[in-house]
Amino acid sequence: MGILIGISFPYDKTLNQEKGFSVLKGQDVFIIARNLEEEKLIKNHWFFEMAVLLKNGFAKLQAGDYWLSQTMTPLEIASKIIDGDVAKEILIIPEGWNIGSIDHYLKTKGFVKDNEFLQASNRDYSAEFSFLKDKPENLNLEGYLFPDTYYLRIRDNPETLVRKMLDNFDKKLAPELKLEIDNQGKTVFEIVNMASLLEEEVKTIEDKKIVSGILWKRIKIDMYLNVDATIAYDDTKIDSPYNTYKYKGLPPGPISNPGLDSILAAIYPTESPNLYYLSTPEGKTIFSKTLQDHIIAIEEYLK
């Protein structure tokens, strides 16, 4: 009767602060029980051992990091470890965020300290990910950190997240897409660079494809890209290669981390007779064939 009471009552009902607890690969129920007792998560190692026995879980205990508290009963702790309910940090990285925005977000979540993610994004991962081979060595990973929802364990670090994001990018950029890029005589870096502009400039996949066609056409005819988003990205150094009103071609590197729609639009542009476009405050894209029509559109929609 005493054992049954012991496995059903917590160490302390008042201390609800969670703490990380690690179960290492190869640890048996007795080692785990002793560690739980030392961490003051259970009052006696016998209680955890009996809880695992009652759940027939001796061979089911799973290694990993767990969030546990002293308000949990030994039975609840046993269930958590048997089920492999490991601690995870949920990180949601939206499309179009640049590395600085991601770093700030991670700091607010308490996942990194100052500049840790920035430093991790400056390291060379080209030996692990072949799609980085054509990225200039002087640039960080801007553009390649695929926006998505990520689940991280307690002990994961900024480099873990960077590798997860790069691995995600590699999976999204399927072999047929890489083949198409190669067939076009372009590089992954050029596609990511263009996709980052599309991500910032227009909203829908249809508009992104048309704008992609316009921007590739401008490059082909040696025309300035005139993309406003590149100035916003580098507004402290307006007289720089990022100013596409002053320097022709793509900027030195991506200005954000684009989603899949923008990458697909960069690979598969829609051909059109248009050479100009503008985005209204409502997010609608207005296309024009001539500069004169473009000026008229500016007067109508932006003034």
SVG drawing of the C-alpha trace seen along z (x, -y; Angstrom):
<svg xmlns="http://www.w3.org/2000/svg" viewBox="-5 -61 40 66">
<polyline fill="none" stroke="black" stroke-width="0.4" points="0.0,0.0 2.9,-2.4 4.5,-1.8 1.2,-2.5 0.9,-5.8 4.5,-6.7 4.2,-6.3 0.9,-8.4 2.2,-11.4 4.6,-14.1 7.9,-15.1 6.4,-18.6 3.0,-19.9 4.1,-23.5 7.3,-23.5 6.0,-23.7 9.2,-24.9 10.2,-22.5 13.8,-21.4 15.6,-19.5 16.4,-15.8 18.5,-13.6 18.2,-9.9 21.3,-8.7 21.3,-5.8 22.0,-2.5 20.9,-3.7 18.6,-1.2 15.7,-1.8 17.9,-1.7 20.3,-4.4 17.5,-6.6 15.7,-6.1 18.9,-7.1 19.4,-10.1 15.8,-11.2 16.2,-10.9 19.5,-12.9 17.7,-15.6 15.0,-15.7 12.3,-14.8 11.2,-11.8 11.5,-11.1 12.8,-7.5 14.2,-5.6 12.0,-2.7 8.9,-4.6 10.1,-5.2 11.2,-1.5 7.8,-0.3 6.0,-2.7 8.0,-1.4 7.2,2.2 3.5,1.5 3.6,0.1 5.6,3.0 8.1,0.5 11.6,1.8 12.5,2.4 10.6,-0.7 12.5,-3.5 13.6,-6.0 16.8,-8.1 16.4,-11.8 15.9,-15.1 12.7,-15.6 11.0,-18.5 10.1,-17.3 8.9,-19.0 8.5,-18.1 4.8,-18.3 4.8,-15.2 4.2,-11.8 6.7,-9.0 4.0,-7.3 3.6,-10.4 7.4,-10.7 7.6,-7.0 4.9,-7.4 6.7,-10.4 10.0,-8.5 8.3,-5.3 6.4,-7.2 9.5,-9.1 7.8,-12.5 11.1,-14.4 11.4,-18.1 11.2,-20.1 11.5,-23.8 9.1,-24.9 10.6,-27.5 8.5,-29.1 10.6,-30.9 8.4,-32.8 9.2,-33.2 11.2,-36.3 13.0,-36.7 16.7,-37.5 19.4,-36.2 19.2,-39.2 15.5,-38.8 15.9,-35.1 18.7,-35.9 16.5,-38.4 13.6,-36.0 15.8,-33.2 17.1,-35.6 13.6,-36.5 12.9,-32.7 16.0,-32.3 17.5,-29.8 20.6,-31.8 22.7,-34.5 24.0,-37.6 25.2,-36.8 25.4,-33.1 23.1,-32.4 24.8,-35.0 28.1,-33.3 26.7,-29.8 25.4,-31.2 28.9,-32.5 30.5,-29.1 31.3,-27.0 29.0,-24.1 29.8,-23.4 31.5,-20.1 28.2,-18.8 25.8,-20.5 26.8,-20.4 24.3,-23.1 26.5,-25.6 29.5,-25.0 28.7,-28.0 28.0,-30.4 30.7,-33.1 32.9,-32.3 32.7,-35.8 28.9,-35.6 26.9,-34.0 24.0,-31.6 21.4,-34.3 18.9,-32.8 19.6,-29.1 18.0,-28.9 14.7,-27.5 11.7,-29.0 9.6,-26.4 8.6,-25.1 11.4,-23.4 11.5,-21.2 14.6,-21.3 15.7,-19.4 17.0,-21.1 20.7,-20.4 20.5,-21.5 22.6,-24.6 22.5,-27.2 24.6,-25.0 22.0,-22.2 19.3,-24.6 21.4,-25.8 22.0,-22.3 18.3,-21.4 17.4,-24.5 20.1,-23.6 18.9,-20.0 15.3,-21.2 16.5,-23.4 18.3,-20.4 15.1,-18.3 12.9,-21.1 15.3,-21.7 14.5,-18.3 16.9,-16.7 14.6,-17.7 14.8,-21.4 18.6,-21.2 18.7,-19.7 16.4,-22.4 18.7,-25.1 21.7,-23.5 19.9,-23.1 19.2,-26.9 22.9,-27.6 22.2,-29.2 23.5,-28.4 21.7,-27.6 23.1,-30.8 21.6,-32.9 18.2,-31.2 18.3,-31.8 19.4,-35.4 16.5,-36.0 14.0,-34.2 14.9,-36.4 14.0,-39.5 10.7,-37.9 9.9,-37.0 10.2,-40.6 8.6,-42.2 5.3,-40.4 2.8,-38.1 1.3,-35.4 3.0,-32.7 1.4,-33.9 2.7,-37.4 6.1,-36.1 6.5,-34.1 5.7,-37.2 8.0,-39.4 10.7,-36.7 10.3,-36.9 10.6,-40.7 13.7,-40.6 15.5,-37.9 14.6,-39.9 16.1,-43.1 19.3,-41.2 19.4,-39.9 19.0,-43.3 21.5,-44.9 18.8,-47.0 18.8,-48.1 16.6,-45.8 15.3,-48.7 14.2,-46.5 13.2,-48.6 13.7,-45.7 17.5,-45.6 17.7,-49.2 15.8,-48.4 18.1,-45.4 21.2,-47.6 19.9,-51.0 22.9,-52.0 25.1,-51.8 22.9,-53.1 25.9,-53.5 26.7,-49.8 26.2,-46.9 22.9,-46.1 21.4,-49.3 19.9,-47.9 19.0,-51.4 22.7,-52.2 24.3,-48.8 23.1,-46.3 22.5,-42.6 21.6,-40.7 22.8,-42.1 26.0,-40.5 23.8,-38.0 20.3,-37.1 18.5,-39.7 16.2,-37.2 15.4,-33.5 12.7,-32.7 10.0,-30.1 9.4,-27.4 7.0,-29.5 9.6,-32.1 12.3,-29.6 10.0,-27.9 9.1,-31.3 12.8,-32.0 13.3,-28.7 10.1,-28.8 9.5,-32.5 6.4,-33.4 7.3,-35.2 5.2,-38.3 5.5,-41.5 5.8,-43.5 9.0,-45.2 7.7,-47.1 5.7,-46.3 4.7,-48.0 3.0,-46.8 0.0,-48.7 -0.4,-49.3 -3.0,-46.6 -0.5,-44.1 -1.8,-44.0 0.8,-43.9 0.3,-46.2 2.2,-45.3 3.2,-47.7 4.8,-47.1 6.4,-50.6 7.9,-53.1 5.2,-55.6 2.5,-53.1 4.5,-52.5 4.6,-56.2 0.9,-56.4 0.4,-53.4 2.5,-55.1 0.4,-58.2 -2.8,-56.2 -1.9,-53.7 0.9,-55.3 0.0,-59.0"/>
</svg>
